[in-house]
């Protein structure tokens, strides 16, 4: 922000002669919510003492959704409620009274992104073509959540088809769910594609949520909505029962208001599944007690490489990064400048492999579950037939390009996949870490949320997490600061299967900064901020 060179008294005199600048309307009065910002440990403590039970907590979140998501600010983060949520919660209470608590998620309500199978709800990916498609079985990760005692609260809205229908899409919009809003400023974008999952947690519509990511779909919405997002190593969490984009890069992961809650949720989501070959990797991480890594002091003696080129995303992201580096150094970490030598060289190959894998994986998923439409050609035809409701803002150019691709045995696909993973992984992140014996790389996750623009699509400022997505390596975003009230996130990236180390580093950083601020639901930013 520029500083005036005029004397202060003259500034006051001039200001008195000027009309008052227009101000944004005041934010809506915050809806009182007794459980706002409580983490899993707090909620479990209250349930253990008898002050609270799961059914009352679930009802409170349902009431909160009615008041804030469907009315009030109308965040539009929840696309469908689980009609059995209160019944599930009541059963968890019966178990608790019988001293049969299943674990740290027992009785905790969780939202699921609407590309994850969960009976009895639809799995639509936000498309009207699948609004009545109700798979008969839970996804593997949903079975694990139920076995751990979690209550499935409902489904979260998303960027339709996880932002893989058009290069000109608007994040957070789907034909079935409409536009999800950023709770910090309602005209700002929530990013995507796990838009509703991040907004739901940030606005205290649920304790925790599950998102999915192919490239940025957990980290970006988590960062711009002021929460924690963790994208695991591909293969740590089963993809069985999840509408796919790319089996090379897809993974589900936790979104939470704290690193500790993300760690507890990851410990439940992770698990070997014979139906997903990636989880049978010989290098599979067996350290699933991520909660044990939640100890202060992890930054002491750590070597952190900062990707300074990513600070060019936004001036306020650069300033927040400098403050983060100060915190890391004060915590005893050694911070050095680093770079990924192959940065961005994988971009064309990444898109090509997604185009191939999307058609193959999607049609297999739809056919196995006997969906009403089972081919990409049929989905393209549906969108054309119902163009007014499905394509009012953007088309389906990615669908059409994917539909033109051949089989996964083609040389073009094999070359693209091999080269992309090599450039981002061994030749990228691994090379950067090895060059200076680093524990992790850090960068701003992205810039502040942009204005939602259905006509022009996303005004995406750039990102610091791309290498981890393409390599299939883990990444963690933690609240870092703010830009005129809009959240900024800091990304930690490491080698494959380094979730435990990233959680430890991220937790220590989070405890030292406490950068998260709850949203205030401004209709738009105040005038002073809009001119930035």
Helices and strands as residue ranges (DSSP letters): H 8-17, H 40-49, H 54-64, I 65-69, E 78-81, H 85-97, E 109-113, G 128-130, H 140-147, E 151-156, G 160-163, E 173-174, E 178-179, H 195-202, E 208-213, H 219-224, E 228-231, E 251-256, H 259-269, G 277-280, G 290-293, E 303-306, G 308-313, H 315-330, E 334-337, H 347-368, H 376-385, H 387-390, H 397-403, H 411-424, I 425-429, H 430-435, E 440-444, H 466-471, E 475-483, E 486-493, H 499-513, H 527-530
